[in-house]
Amino acid sequence: MAKNLEISYLLDFYSEMLTQKQREVIEYYYNDDLSLSEIAMNEGITRQGVRDSIKRAESQLLEMEERLGLCKRFREMQEGLDRIIEAAQDILQYNQESFCAPRLDEKAGLILETAQRLNQ
């Protein structure tokens, strides 16, 4: 995963664990796509101060993910739900083409509906 996307994703999970100033600066940089100079001007600090704050926040986010693994687990669950949805759709299609068992349609439909709801 590209670093910008990874940090942005980690922010979704762990931003509340950063200080207010770190959260603002790193969100400006990764989510609002502001340059170090623009952030420095907006925050009234030096460009180097912005860079240092971003680097500290990145390190904290990566460390939290290493310890807690919430992003990794979330992505794995999303991928699993995608596979469940695809399998349920295949079962429904196969049943319609071959067996036409209403109970199989009902159960596969329930699996599909549940997985889609969880995947939103």
Secondary structure, 3 states (H helix, E strand, C coil): CCHHHHHHHHHHHHHHHCCHHHHHHHHHHHCCCCCHHHHHHHHCCCHHHHHHHHHHHHHHHHHHHHHHCHHHHHHHHHHHHHHHHHHHHHHHHHHHHHHCCHHHHHHHHHHHHHHHHHCC
